[in-house]
Amino acid sequence: MKVFGIAGWSGSGKTTLLEKLIPEFTRRGLRVSVIKHAHHGFDLDRPGKDSFRHREAGATQVLMLSGERWVLMHELRGRAEPTLEEQLALLAPCDIVLIEGYKAAAVPKVEVHRPSHGKPPLWPENPHVVAVATDADIDCPLPRLPLNDAAAVAAFIIDFPDKP
C-alpha cells in the first residue's frame, strides 16, 4: 500500500484537502484509509454510554460494532504511543493510506501552505515534504500543486514513486 502524508500548520486546510482527495481516489477505484495523529487528547465516546463506562472501569480495549461500522478503542494506560509503523500494521488491506499529522515521519508528504496564515513553510526544514499545495504564488524549489484542485494533488500522489 502507498503511504502518503498531508502536513501543514493547524488551520492550513489539511482536513479540507483530505476530504476532497478521498473521493478522488475512490473514483479511481482505490481503497483509502486515513490515519489522523492528534497532539492533544481526544475521545470518540461520551460519558454515560456503556463503552465509556467499560473504559472508565479499566478495560484496555473496547470494540463496538453495529451492522454499519465498528470501532476498536484502545486505552494506553500510561504505555508509550504506538509508532506510525505499528498503526499501519493494524489497518485492513487498502491501496493508499493518507496520514494527517506525523510531520516528522519518514513518509513523503504534500505540505498545505497558505502564506496568508502567517506561518513559515515546513518544506525548508522537513526533508519528507516532496510538494507544496498552495493557493498562492510562492518561491519554492519543490513541485507546487494547486490547493483547490484535488484531482491534480491526487494525480501527483498516485504518480509519486514508491520506495525502492
DSSP file with accessible surface (Angstrom, degrees, kcal/mol):
  #  RESIDUE AA STRUCTURE BP1 BP2  ACC     N-H-->O    O-->H-N    N-H-->O    O-->H-N    TCO  KAPPA ALPHA  PHI   PSI    X-CA   Y-CA   Z-CA
    1    1 A M              0   0  116      0, 0.0     2,-0.4     0, 0.0    95,-0.2   0.000 360.0 360.0 360.0 146.8    0.0    0.0    0.0
    2    2 A K  E     -a   96   0A  27     93,-2.5    95,-3.0   160,-0.1     2,-0.5  -0.695 360.0-159.1 -85.2 135.1    1.1    3.5   -0.7
    3    3 A V  E     +a   97   0A  28     -2,-0.4     2,-0.4    93,-0.2    95,-0.2  -0.977  17.6 169.0-118.2 125.6    1.5    5.7    2.4
    4    4 A F  E     -a   98   0A   1     93,-2.6    95,-2.3    -2,-0.5     2,-0.3  -1.000  20.2-140.8-142.9 136.0    1.5    9.5    1.9
    5    5 A G  E     -ab  99 109A   1    103,-3.2   105,-2.4    -2,-0.4     2,-0.5  -0.651   5.2-154.1 -99.5 153.0    1.2   12.4    4.3
    6    6 A I  E     +ab 100 110A   1     93,-3.2    95,-1.2    -2,-0.3     2,-0.3  -0.991  29.8 179.0-119.5 115.1   -0.6   15.6    4.3
    7    7 A A  E     + b   0 111A   1    103,-2.4   105,-3.3    -2,-0.5     2,-0.3  -0.795  15.8 113.8-119.6 160.7    1.3   18.1    6.5
    8    8 A G        -     0   0    2     -2,-0.3   105,-0.1   103,-0.2     3,-0.1  -0.850  60.8 -63.3 157.9 169.6    0.9   21.7    7.5
    9    9 A W    >   -     0   0   81    103,-0.4     3,-2.0    -2,-0.3     5,-0.3  -0.349  68.4 -79.4 -73.2 158.4    0.2   24.1   10.4
   10   10 A S  T 3  S+     0   0  115      1,-0.3    -1,-0.2     2,-0.1     0, 0.0  -0.302 119.8  21.1 -56.1 133.7   -3.2   23.9   12.2
   11   11 A G  T 3  S+     0   0   57     -3,-0.1    -1,-0.3     1,-0.0    -2,-0.1   0.466  88.1 115.3  85.5   2.0   -5.8   25.8   10.2
   12   12 A S  S <  S-     0   0    4     -3,-2.0    -2,-0.1   100,-0.1    -3,-0.0   0.730  92.5 -97.7 -78.2 -21.1   -4.0   25.5    6.9
   13   13 A G  S  > S+     0   0   15     -4,-0.3     4,-2.4    99,-0.1     5,-0.2   0.612  76.2 138.2 115.1  18.5   -6.6   23.3    5.3
   14   14 A K  H  > S+     0   0   23     -5,-0.3     4,-2.6     2,-0.2     5,-0.2   0.943  77.8  44.4 -60.0 -50.4   -5.2   19.7    5.7
   15   15 A T  H  > S+     0   0   71      2,-0.2     4,-2.6     1,-0.2    -1,-0.2   0.912 112.3  52.4 -64.5 -40.6   -8.5   18.2    6.6
   16   16 A T  H  > S+     0   0   65      2,-0.2     4,-1.2     1,-0.2    -1,-0.2   0.924 110.5  48.3 -61.3 -42.6  -10.4   20.0    3.8
   17   17 A L  H >X S+     0   0    4     -4,-2.4     4,-2.5     1,-0.2     3,-0.6   0.934 110.5  51.2 -63.3 -44.1   -7.8   18.8    1.3
   18   18 A L  H 3X S+     0   0    6     -4,-2.6     4,-2.5     1,-0.2    -2,-0.2   0.906 105.3  56.3 -58.9 -41.5   -8.2   15.2    2.6
   19   19 A E  H 3< S+     0   0  128     -4,-2.6    -1,-0.2     1,-0.2    -2,-0.2   0.808 113.4  41.2 -60.2 -29.8  -12.0   15.5    2.3
   20   20 A K  H <X S+     0   0   88     -4,-1.2     4,-1.0    -3,-0.6    -1,-0.2   0.789 113.4  52.6 -86.9 -32.1  -11.5   16.3   -1.4
   21   21 A L  H  X S+     0   0    0     -4,-2.5     4,-2.4     2,-0.2     5,-0.2   0.888  98.6  63.4 -71.4 -40.5   -8.7   13.7   -2.0
   22   22 A I  H  X S+     0   0   57     -4,-2.5     4,-2.6     1,-0.2     5,-0.2   0.937 105.4  44.0 -55.7 -49.9  -10.6   10.7   -0.6
   23   23 A P  H  > S+     0   0   47      0, 0.0     4,-2.4     0, 0.0    -1,-0.2   0.853 110.1  57.8 -65.0 -29.9  -13.4   10.8   -3.2
   24   24 A E  H  X S+     0   0   32     -4,-1.0     4,-0.8     2,-0.2    -2,-0.2   0.925 111.2  41.9 -61.3 -44.4  -10.8   11.4   -6.0
   25   25 A F  H ><>S+     0   0    0     -4,-2.4     5,-2.2     2,-0.2     3,-0.6   0.912 113.9  50.7 -70.0 -41.4   -9.0    8.2   -5.0
   26   26 A T  H ><5S+     0   0   72     -4,-2.6     3,-1.9     1,-0.2    -2,-0.2   0.876 104.6  58.0 -67.4 -33.7  -12.2    6.2   -4.6
   27   27 A R  H 3<5S+     0   0  167     -4,-2.4    -1,-0.2     1,-0.3    -2,-0.2   0.799 103.6  54.7 -61.7 -27.3  -13.5    7.4   -8.0
   28   28 A R  T <<5S-     0   0  113     -4,-0.8    -1,-0.3    -3,-0.6    -2,-0.2   0.293 126.5-104.3 -88.5   7.8  -10.3    5.8   -9.4
   29   29 A G  T < 5S+     0   0   61     -3,-1.9     2,-0.3     1,-0.3    -3,-0.2   0.633  74.8 140.7  83.3  14.4  -11.2    2.5   -7.7
   30   30 A L      < -     0   0   49     -5,-2.2     2,-0.5    -6,-0.1    -1,-0.3  -0.696  51.1-131.4 -94.1 143.1   -8.7    2.8   -4.9
   31   31 A R        -     0   0  137     -2,-0.3    64,-1.9    66,-0.0    65,-1.9  -0.827  30.4-160.2 -89.9 127.5   -9.4    1.8   -1.3
   32   32 A V  E     -c   96   0A  33     -2,-0.5     2,-0.3    63,-0.2    65,-0.2  -0.896  15.7-177.7-117.4 135.7   -8.4    4.6    1.0
   33   33 A S  E     -c   97   0A  30     63,-2.2    65,-2.7    -2,-0.4     2,-0.4  -0.910  13.1-150.7-122.3 157.6   -7.6    4.6    4.8
   34   34 A V  E     -c   98   0A  63     -2,-0.3     2,-0.5    63,-0.2    65,-0.2  -0.989   8.1-163.5-131.0 136.6   -6.7    7.6    6.9
   35   35 A I  E     -c   99   0A  19     63,-2.4    65,-2.8    -2,-0.4     2,-0.5  -0.993  11.0-167.4-115.2 123.1   -4.6    7.9   10.0
   36   36 A K  E     -c  100   0A 115     -2,-0.5     2,-0.5    63,-0.2    65,-0.2  -0.956   5.8-156.9-111.5 118.4   -5.1   11.2   11.9
   37   37 A H        -     0   0   24     63,-3.1     2,-0.4    -2,-0.5    65,-0.1  -0.856   7.4-162.2 -97.4 127.1   -2.5   12.0   14.5
   38   38 A A        -     0   0   23     -2,-0.5     4,-0.1     2,-0.1    -2,-0.0  -0.904  16.8-156.1-108.9 137.1   -3.6   14.3   17.3
   39   39 A H  S    S+     0   0  150     -2,-0.4     2,-0.3     2,-0.1    -1,-0.1   0.441  82.0  52.3 -86.8  -1.0   -1.2   16.1   19.5
   40   40 A H  S    S-     0   0  131      1,-0.1    -2,-0.1     0, 0.0     0, 0.0  -0.847  99.7 -83.9-128.4 165.0   -3.8   16.5   22.2
   41   41 A G        -     0   0   72     -2,-0.3     2,-0.3     2,-0.0    -1,-0.1  -0.252  46.6-179.4 -65.1 156.1   -6.2   14.1   23.9
   42   42 A F        -     0   0  149     -4,-0.1     2,-0.3     0, 0.0    -4,-0.0  -0.972  15.0-156.6-150.4 162.1   -9.4   13.2   22.2
   43   43 A D        -     0   0   80     -2,-0.3    -2,-0.0     1,-0.1     0, 0.0  -0.959  13.0-173.0-147.2 127.6  -12.4   11.0   22.9
   44   44 A L  S    S+     0   0  125     -2,-0.3     2,-0.2     2,-0.0    -1,-0.1   0.494  73.0  76.1 -89.9  -8.1  -14.9    9.4   20.5
   45   45 A D  S    S-     0   0   19      6,-0.1    -2,-0.0     7,-0.0     0, 0.0  -0.513  72.6-134.1-102.4 167.9  -17.0    8.2   23.3
   46   46 A R    >   -     0   0  154     -2,-0.2     3,-2.0     0, 0.0     6,-0.3  -0.972  28.5-100.4-126.6 141.1  -19.4   10.0   25.6
   47   47 A P  T 3  S+     0   0  103      0, 0.0     3,-0.1     0, 0.0     4,-0.1  -0.242 107.8  28.7 -54.9 140.7  -19.8    9.9   29.4
   48   48 A G  T 3  S+     0   0   57      1,-0.4     2,-0.1     2,-0.1     3,-0.0   0.079  89.9 118.2  95.7 -25.1  -22.7    7.7   30.4
   49   49 A K  S <> S-     0   0  101     -3,-2.0     4,-2.5     1,-0.1    -1,-0.4  -0.456  75.5-116.4 -73.4 152.3  -22.5    5.4   27.4
   50   50 A D  H  > S+     0   0  104      1,-0.2     4,-2.4     2,-0.2     5,-0.2   0.913 114.5  50.8 -56.0 -46.6  -21.8    1.7   28.1
   51   51 A S  H  > S+     0   0    9      1,-0.2     4,-2.1     2,-0.2    -1,-0.2   0.890 110.1  50.1 -62.9 -38.0  -18.5    1.7   26.2
   52   52 A F  H  > S+     0   0   34     -6,-0.3     4,-2.8     1,-0.2    -1,-0.2   0.933 110.3  50.3 -63.1 -43.5  -17.3    4.8   28.1
   53   53 A R  H  X S+     0   0  153     -4,-2.5     4,-1.8     1,-0.2    -2,-0.2   0.880 108.0  53.5 -64.2 -36.4  -18.2    3.1   31.3
   54   54 A H  H  <>S+     0   0  102     -4,-2.4     5,-2.1    -5,-0.2     4,-0.4   0.928 111.9  44.4 -63.5 -45.1  -16.3    0.0   30.3
   55   55 A R  H ><5S+     0   0   13     -4,-2.1     3,-1.5     1,-0.2    -2,-0.2   0.919 111.8  52.3 -66.1 -43.3  -13.2    2.1   29.6
   56   56 A E  H 3<5S+     0   0  129     -4,-2.8    -1,-0.2     1,-0.3    -2,-0.2   0.828 103.7  58.6 -62.2 -29.8  -13.6    4.0   32.8
   57   57 A A  T 3<5S-     0   0   91     -4,-1.8    -1,-0.3    -5,-0.2    -2,-0.2   0.621 131.8 -90.8 -75.9 -12.3  -13.8    0.8   34.7
   58   58 A G  T < 5 +     0   0   41     -3,-1.5    -3,-0.2    -4,-0.4    -2,-0.1   0.459  69.4 154.5 121.8   1.5  -10.3   -0.2   33.4
   59   59 A A      < -     0   0   35     -5,-2.1    -1,-0.3     1,-0.2     3,-0.1  -0.380  32.4-154.5 -62.3 137.2  -10.8   -2.0   30.1
   60   60 A T  S    S+     0   0   58      1,-0.2    15,-3.3    14,-0.1     2,-0.4   0.856  80.2  24.1 -79.0 -37.4   -7.8   -1.7   27.8
   61   61 A Q  E     -F   74   0B 105     13,-0.2     2,-0.4    -7,-0.1    -1,-0.2  -0.987  60.5-175.2-130.5 142.2   -9.8   -2.3   24.7
   62   62 A V  E     -F   73   0B  12     11,-2.3    11,-3.0    -2,-0.4     2,-0.5  -0.990   9.3-163.0-133.3 121.6  -13.5   -1.8   23.9
   63   63 A L  E     -F   72   0B  90     -2,-0.4     2,-0.4     9,-0.2     9,-0.2  -0.938   7.3-172.1-106.7 123.8  -14.8   -2.9   20.5
   64   64 A M  E     +F   71   0B  77      7,-2.8     7,-2.6    -2,-0.5     2,-0.3  -0.933  10.7 171.5-113.2 140.1  -18.2   -1.5   19.4
   65   65 A L  E     +F   70   0B 127     -2,-0.4     2,-0.3     5,-0.2     5,-0.2  -0.987  13.7 168.4-147.8 158.1  -20.0   -2.7   16.4
   66   66 A S        -     0   0   68      3,-2.1    -2,-0.0    -2,-0.3     3,-0.0  -0.838  57.7 -81.6-146.5-175.1  -23.2   -2.5   14.5
   67   67 A G  S    S+     0   0   91     -2,-0.3     3,-0.1     1,-0.2    -2,-0.0   0.575 127.8  42.6 -71.4  -6.8  -24.5   -3.5   11.1
   68   68 A E  S    S-     0   0  156      1,-0.4     2,-0.3     0, 0.0    -1,-0.2   0.703 123.1 -15.3-110.6 -29.7  -22.9   -0.3    9.7
   69   69 A R        -     0   0  171      2,-0.0    -3,-2.1    -3,-0.0    -1,-0.4  -0.987  48.8-144.9-164.8 167.7  -19.5    0.1   11.3
   70   70 A W  E     -F   65   0B 171     -2,-0.3     2,-0.4    -5,-0.2    -5,-0.2  -0.976   9.5-167.2-141.8 156.2  -17.2   -1.0   14.1
   71   71 A V  E     -F   64   0B  55     -7,-2.6    -7,-2.8    -2,-0.3     2,-0.6  -0.997  10.3-152.3-143.4 139.7  -14.6    0.8   16.1
   72   72 A L  E     -F   63   0B  74     -2,-0.4     2,-0.5    -9,-0.2    -9,-0.2  -0.970  12.8-162.9-114.2 116.3  -11.9   -0.5   18.4
   73   73 A M  E     -F   62   0B  19    -11,-3.0   -11,-2.3    -2,-0.6     2,-0.5  -0.870   5.3-167.5-100.5 132.2  -10.9    1.9   21.2
   74   74 A H  E     -F   61   0B  89     -2,-0.5     2,-0.5   -13,-0.2   -13,-0.2  -0.983  10.0-149.5-124.4 122.4   -7.6    1.1   22.9
   75   75 A E        -     0   0   51    -15,-3.3     4,-0.0    -2,-0.5    -2,-0.0  -0.781   2.0-156.2 -90.3 128.8   -6.5    2.8   26.1
   76   76 A L    >   -     0   0   58     -2,-0.5     3,-2.3     3,-0.1    -1,-0.1   0.788  13.8-162.0 -75.7 -29.2   -2.8    3.3   26.5
   77   77 A R  T 3  S-     0   0  112      1,-0.3     3,-0.1   -17,-0.1    -2,-0.1   0.894  75.4 -38.9  48.0  47.7   -3.0    3.5   30.3
   78   78 A G  T 3  S+     0   0   85      1,-0.3    -1,-0.3     0, 0.0     3,-0.1   0.305 108.6 126.2  91.0 -10.6    0.5    5.0   30.6
   79   79 A R  S <  S-     0   0  127     -3,-2.3    -1,-0.3     1,-0.1    -3,-0.1  -0.391  70.6 -84.0 -76.6 162.0    2.2    3.0   27.9
   80   80 A A        -     0   0   89      1,-0.1    -1,-0.1    -3,-0.1     3,-0.1  -0.271  48.9 -97.0 -65.1 148.6    4.0    4.7   25.0
   81   81 A E        -     0   0  107      1,-0.1    -1,-0.1    -3,-0.1     0, 0.0  -0.428  48.6-106.4 -62.3 134.5    2.1    6.0   22.0
   82   82 A P        -     0   0   34      0, 0.0    -1,-0.1     0, 0.0     2,-0.0  -0.293  36.0-110.3 -62.8 150.6    2.4    3.4   19.2
   83   83 A T     >  -     0   0   67      1,-0.1     4,-2.1    -3,-0.1     5,-0.2  -0.296  26.4-107.4 -73.3 165.1    4.6    4.2   16.3
   84   84 A L  H  > S+     0   0    6      1,-0.2     4,-2.8     2,-0.2     5,-0.2   0.911 121.8  55.0 -58.9 -42.1    3.3    5.0   12.8
   85   85 A E  H  > S+     0   0  125      1,-0.2     4,-1.8     2,-0.2    -1,-0.2   0.905 107.0  49.8 -60.4 -41.0    4.6    1.6   11.6
   86   86 A E  H  > S+     0   0  109      1,-0.2     4,-0.7     2,-0.2    -1,-0.2   0.894 112.0  48.4 -65.0 -37.8    2.6   -0.2   14.4
   87   87 A Q  H >X S+     0   0   58     -4,-2.1     3,-1.0     1,-0.2     4,-0.6   0.910 108.2  53.5 -69.2 -40.8   -0.5    1.8   13.4
   88   88 A L  H >< S+     0   0   26     -4,-2.8     3,-1.1     1,-0.3    -1,-0.2   0.885 102.9  58.8 -60.2 -36.7   -0.1    1.0    9.7
   89   89 A A  H 3< S+     0   0   84     -4,-1.8    -1,-0.3     1,-0.2    -2,-0.2   0.742 100.6  57.5 -66.4 -20.4    0.1   -2.7   10.6
   90   90 A L  H << S+     0   0  130     -3,-1.0    -1,-0.2    -4,-0.7    -2,-0.2   0.682  86.3  99.9 -82.5 -18.2   -3.3   -2.6   12.2
   91   91 A L  S << S-     0   0   52     -3,-1.1     3,-0.1    -4,-0.6   -58,-0.0  -0.382  78.2-113.3 -74.0 147.5   -5.1   -1.3    9.1
   92   92 A A        -     0   0   69      1,-0.2    -1,-0.1    -2,-0.1    -2,-0.1  -0.347  55.3 -74.1 -67.3 155.7   -7.1   -3.6    6.8
   93   93 A P        +     0   0  107      0, 0.0     2,-0.3     0, 0.0    -1,-0.2  -0.262  69.9 154.0 -54.5 136.4   -5.5   -4.0    3.3
   94   94 A C        -     0   0   11     -3,-0.1   -62,-0.2     1,-0.1     3,-0.1  -0.927  50.3-117.7-153.7 175.3   -6.0   -0.9    1.2
   95   95 A D  S    S+     0   0   57    -64,-1.9   -93,-2.5     1,-0.3     2,-0.4   0.808  93.1  15.4 -90.7 -35.4   -4.4    0.8   -1.8
   96   96 A I  E     -ac   2  32A   4    -65,-1.9   -63,-2.2   -95,-0.2     2,-0.5  -0.999  56.5-158.4-145.3 138.4   -3.5    4.1   -0.1
   97   97 A V  E     -ac   3  33A   0    -95,-3.0   -93,-2.6    -2,-0.4     2,-0.5  -0.985  13.0-158.3-114.9 121.4   -3.1    5.4    3.4
   98   98 A L  E     -ac   4  34A   0    -65,-2.7   -63,-2.4    -2,-0.5     2,-0.5  -0.866   8.8-156.6 -98.4 133.7   -3.3    9.2    3.9
   99   99 A I  E     -ac   5  35A   1    -95,-2.3   -93,-3.2    -2,-0.5     2,-0.6  -0.949   9.4-166.3-116.9 125.3   -1.7   10.5    7.0
  100  100 A E  E    S+ac   6  36A  11    -65,-2.8   -63,-3.1    -2,-0.5     2,-0.3  -0.951  70.2   4.5-107.7 120.3   -2.7   13.8    8.6
  101  101 A G  S    S+     0   0   11    -95,-1.2   -95,-0.2    -2,-0.6   -63,-0.1  -0.724  72.8 110.9 103.2-158.4   -0.1   14.7   11.2
  102  102 A Y    >   +     0   0   36     -2,-0.3     3,-1.6     1,-0.1    -1,-0.1   0.936  43.7 177.6  50.5  49.5    3.1   12.8   12.0
  103  103 A K  T 3  S+     0   0   64      1,-0.3    25,-0.2   -95,-0.1    -1,-0.1   0.834  74.5  45.5 -52.8 -36.9    5.0   15.8   10.5
  104  104 A A  T 3  S+     0   0   88      2,-0.1    -1,-0.3    23,-0.0    -2,-0.1   0.561  84.2 119.8 -88.5  -6.6    8.4   14.2   11.2
  105  105 A A  S <  S-     0   0   19     -3,-1.6     2,-2.1     1,-0.1  -100,-0.1  -0.259  74.6-115.7 -62.2 145.0    7.6   10.7   10.0
  106  106 A A  S    S+     0   0   57     21,-0.0    -1,-0.1     2,-0.0    -2,-0.1  -0.342  78.6 109.6 -82.6  59.3    9.8    9.4    7.1
  107  107 A V  S    S-     0   0   13     -2,-2.1  -103,-0.1  -103,-0.0    21,-0.0  -0.961  79.2 -93.7-127.2 150.1    7.0    9.2    4.6
  108  108 A P        -     0   0   29      0, 0.0  -103,-3.2     0, 0.0     2,-0.4  -0.350  49.4-167.3 -64.0 145.5    6.5   11.5    1.6
  109  109 A K  E     -bd   5 129A   1     19,-2.2    21,-2.9  -105,-0.2    22,-1.0  -0.986  26.9-142.3-137.5 147.1    4.3   14.5    2.2
  110  110 A V  E     -bd   6 131A   0   -105,-2.4  -103,-2.4    -2,-0.4     2,-0.5  -0.929  29.5-141.9 -99.0 125.6    2.4   17.2    0.5
  111  111 A E  E     -bd   7 132A   0     20,-2.7    22,-3.3    -2,-0.5     2,-0.7  -0.787   0.9-145.0 -89.1 131.1    2.6   20.4    2.6
  112  112 A V  E     + d   0 133A   1   -105,-3.3  -103,-0.4    -2,-0.5     2,-0.4  -0.877  30.1 177.9 -91.2 114.8   -0.6   22.5    2.7
  113  113 A H  E     + d   0 134A  14     20,-2.5    22,-0.6    -2,-0.7    23,-0.3  -0.985  20.4 176.8-129.8 125.2    0.8   26.0    2.8
  114  114 A R    >   -     0   0   56     -2,-0.4     3,-2.3    20,-0.2     5,-0.5  -0.937  14.5-162.0-123.6 103.7   -1.1   29.3    2.9
  115  115 A P  G >  S+     0   0   54      0, 0.0     3,-2.2     0, 0.0    -1,-0.1   0.824  88.0  71.0 -55.1 -28.4    1.2   32.3    3.3
  116  116 A S  G 3  S+     0   0  100      1,-0.3    -3,-0.0     2,-0.1     0, 0.0   0.707  87.1  65.4 -64.1 -16.8   -1.8   34.4    4.3
  117  117 A H  G <  S-     0   0   92     -3,-2.3    -1,-0.3     2,-0.1  -105,-0.0   0.558 105.7-128.0 -81.6  -9.0   -1.9   32.4    7.6
  118  118 A G    <   +     0   0   67     -3,-2.2    -2,-0.1    -4,-0.3    -1,-0.0   0.598  64.9 127.8  77.3  11.4    1.5   33.9    8.6
  119  119 A K        -     0   0  104     -5,-0.5    -1,-0.2     1,-0.1    -2,-0.1  -0.778  62.1-112.0-101.0 146.4    3.2   30.6    9.4
  120  120 A P        -     0   0   80      0, 0.0  -111,-0.1     0, 0.0    -1,-0.1  -0.360  39.6 -98.1 -71.8 154.2    6.5   29.7    7.8
  121  121 A P        -     0   0   44      0, 0.0     4,-0.2     0, 0.0    -8,-0.1  -0.353  20.3-144.5 -68.1 153.8    6.6   26.8    5.3
  122  122 A L  S >> S+     0   0   22      1,-0.1     3,-1.5     2,-0.1     4,-1.4   0.759  83.6  80.6 -84.5 -30.9    7.6   23.4    6.6
  123  123 A W  T 34 S+     0   0   56      1,-0.3     6,-0.2     2,-0.2    -1,-0.1   0.799  82.0  60.4 -57.4 -33.6    9.5   22.3    3.5
  124  124 A P  T 34 S+     0   0   67      0, 0.0    -1,-0.3     0, 0.0    -2,-0.1   0.850 120.1  28.0 -63.8 -27.7   12.8   24.1    4.1
  125  125 A E  T <4 S+     0   0  175     -3,-1.5    -2,-0.2    -4,-0.2    -3,-0.1   0.510 111.2  72.5-106.9  -9.6   13.3   22.1    7.3
  126  126 A N    ><  -     0   0   21     -4,-1.4     3,-1.5    -3,-0.1    -1,-0.1  -0.896  55.6-169.3-114.9 106.9   11.4   18.9    6.5
  127  127 A P  T 3  S+     0   0  111      0, 0.0    -1,-0.1     0, 0.0    -4,-0.1   0.613  84.0  65.7 -70.5  -9.3   13.1   16.6    4.0
  128  128 A H  T 3  S+     0   0   56    -25,-0.2   -19,-2.2   -20,-0.1     2,-0.6   0.574  74.1  99.4 -90.4  -8.9   10.0   14.5    3.7
  129  129 A V  E <   +d  109   0A   8     -3,-1.5   -19,-0.2   -21,-0.2     3,-0.1  -0.691  44.2 171.5 -76.7 119.8    7.9   17.2    2.1
  130  130 A V  E     +     0   0A  29    -21,-2.9     2,-0.3    -2,-0.6   -20,-0.2   0.488  61.9  11.1-109.9  -9.0    8.0   16.4   -1.6
  131  131 A A  E     -d  110   0A   0    -22,-1.0   -20,-2.7    11,-0.2     2,-0.5  -0.973  64.9-132.1-161.3 161.0    5.5   19.0   -2.9
  132  132 A V  E     -de 111 144A   0     11,-2.6    13,-3.3    -2,-0.3     2,-0.6  -0.985   8.1-156.6-125.8 123.3    3.5   22.0   -1.7
  133  133 A A  E     +de 112 145A   0    -22,-3.3   -20,-2.5    -2,-0.5     2,-0.3  -0.882  34.5 157.5 -95.0 121.6   -0.2   22.5   -2.2
  134  134 A T  E     -de 113 146A   9     11,-2.3    13,-2.1    -2,-0.6    14,-0.3  -0.961  50.8-144.8-145.3 159.6   -0.9   26.2   -2.0
  135  135 A D  S    S+     0   0   70    -22,-0.6     2,-0.3    -2,-0.3   -21,-0.1   0.109  84.1  68.7-107.8  16.8   -3.3   28.9   -3.1
  136  136 A A  S    S-     0   0   38    -23,-0.3     2,-1.0     2,-0.0    11,-0.1  -0.899  89.3-105.2-133.1 161.6   -0.5   31.5   -3.6
  137  137 A D        +     0   0  140     -2,-0.3     2,-0.3     2,-0.0    -2,-0.0  -0.779  54.2 171.9 -87.0 102.6    2.4   32.1   -5.9
  138  138 A I        -     0   0   23     -2,-1.0     2,-0.8     2,-0.1    -4,-0.0  -0.822  39.9-116.2-115.8 156.8    5.3   31.2   -3.8
  139  139 A D        +     0   0  157     -2,-0.3    -2,-0.0     2,-0.0     0, 0.0  -0.819  55.9 144.7 -90.6 110.1    9.0   30.7   -4.4
  140  140 A C        -     0   0   15     -2,-0.8     4,-0.1     2,-0.1    -8,-0.1  -0.984  49.9-144.8-151.4 134.2    9.7   27.0   -3.8
  141  141 A P  S    S+     0   0  109      0, 0.0     3,-0.1     0, 0.0    -1,-0.1   0.634  81.1  82.5 -76.8 -11.3   12.0   24.5   -5.4
  142  142 A L  S    S-     0   0   47      1,-0.1   -11,-0.2   -11,-0.0    -2,-0.1  -0.476 100.7 -78.2 -87.8 162.3    9.5   21.7   -4.9
  143  143 A P        -     0   0   62      0, 0.0   -11,-2.6     0, 0.0     2,-0.5  -0.354  46.5-141.9 -56.9 134.0    6.6   21.0   -7.2
  144  144 A R  E     -e  132   0A 120    -13,-0.2   -11,-0.2    -4,-0.1    -7,-0.0  -0.905  16.3-164.5-102.0 129.5    3.7   23.4   -6.5
  145  145 A L  E     -e  133   0A  20    -13,-3.3   -11,-2.3    -2,-0.5     2,-0.6  -0.889  28.9-107.6-114.0 143.3    0.2   22.0   -6.6
  146  146 A P  E >   -e  134   0A  62      0, 0.0     3,-2.2     0, 0.0     7,-0.3  -0.563  26.0-148.6 -71.9 117.1   -3.0   24.0   -6.9
  147  147 A L  T 3  S+     0   0    7    -13,-2.1   -12,-0.1    -2,-0.6   -14,-0.1   0.823  94.8  50.7 -56.5 -34.1   -4.5   23.6   -3.4
  148  148 A N  T 3  S+     0   0  113    -14,-0.3     2,-0.6     1,-0.2    -1,-0.3   0.294  93.3  80.6 -92.5  12.9   -8.1   23.8   -4.8
  149  149 A D    <>  +     0   0   73     -3,-2.2     4,-1.9     1,-0.2     3,-0.5  -0.764  51.5 174.2-118.9  84.1   -7.5   21.2   -7.5
  150  150 A A  H  > S+     0   0   11     -2,-0.6     4,-3.0     1,-0.2     5,-0.2   0.842  78.0  59.7 -61.2 -32.5   -7.9   17.9   -5.6
  151  151 A A  H  > S+     0   0   34      1,-0.2     4,-2.4     2,-0.2    -1,-0.2   0.912 106.5  47.1 -63.8 -39.6   -7.6   15.9   -8.9
  152  152 A A  H  > S+     0   0   31     -3,-0.5     4,-2.1     2,-0.2    -2,-0.2   0.911 113.7  47.2 -68.4 -40.9   -4.1   17.4   -9.6
  153  153 A V  H  X S+     0   0    0     -4,-1.9     4,-2.3    -7,-0.3    -2,-0.2   0.934 112.9  49.6 -66.4 -42.7   -3.0   16.7   -6.0
  154  154 A A  H  X S+     0   0    0     -4,-3.0     4,-2.8     1,-0.2     5,-0.2   0.919 109.7  51.1 -62.2 -42.5   -4.3   13.1   -6.2
  155  155 A A  H  X S+     0   0   30     -4,-2.4     4,-2.6    -5,-0.2    -1,-0.2   0.909 109.0  51.4 -62.3 -41.1   -2.6   12.5   -9.5
  156  156 A F  H  X S+     0   0   42     -4,-2.1     4,-1.3     2,-0.2    -1,-0.2   0.938 111.8  46.7 -59.9 -46.7    0.7   13.7   -8.0
  157  157 A I  H  < S+     0   0    0     -4,-2.3     3,-0.4     1,-0.2    -2,-0.2   0.930 113.2  48.2 -63.5 -44.4    0.4   11.3   -5.1
  158  158 A I  H  < S+     0   0   57     -4,-2.8    -1,-0.2     1,-0.2    -2,-0.2   0.915 115.5  44.7 -62.3 -42.3   -0.6    8.4   -7.3
  159  159 A D  H  < S+     0   0  128     -4,-2.6    -1,-0.2    -5,-0.2    -2,-0.2   0.648  85.9 109.1 -79.2 -14.0    2.4    9.1   -9.7
  160  160 A F  S  < S-     0   0   54     -4,-1.3    -3,-0.0    -3,-0.4     2,-0.0  -0.425  80.6-108.4 -66.6 131.9    4.9    9.7   -6.9
  161  161 A P        -     0   0   98      0, 0.0    -1,-0.1     0, 0.0    -2,-0.1  -0.326  27.9-127.2 -65.6 139.0    7.3    6.7   -6.9
  162  162 A D        -     0   0  103      1,-0.2  -160,-0.1    -3,-0.1    -3,-0.0  -0.324  46.0 -72.7 -71.9 165.7    7.0    4.2   -4.0
  163  163 A K              0   0  162      1,-0.1    -1,-0.2    -2,-0.1     0, 0.0  -0.312 360.0 360.0 -58.2 144.4   10.1    3.4   -2.0
  164  164 A P              0   0  178      0, 0.0    -1,-0.1     0, 0.0     0, 0.0  -0.194 360.0 360.0 -67.3 360.0   12.5    1.2   -4.0
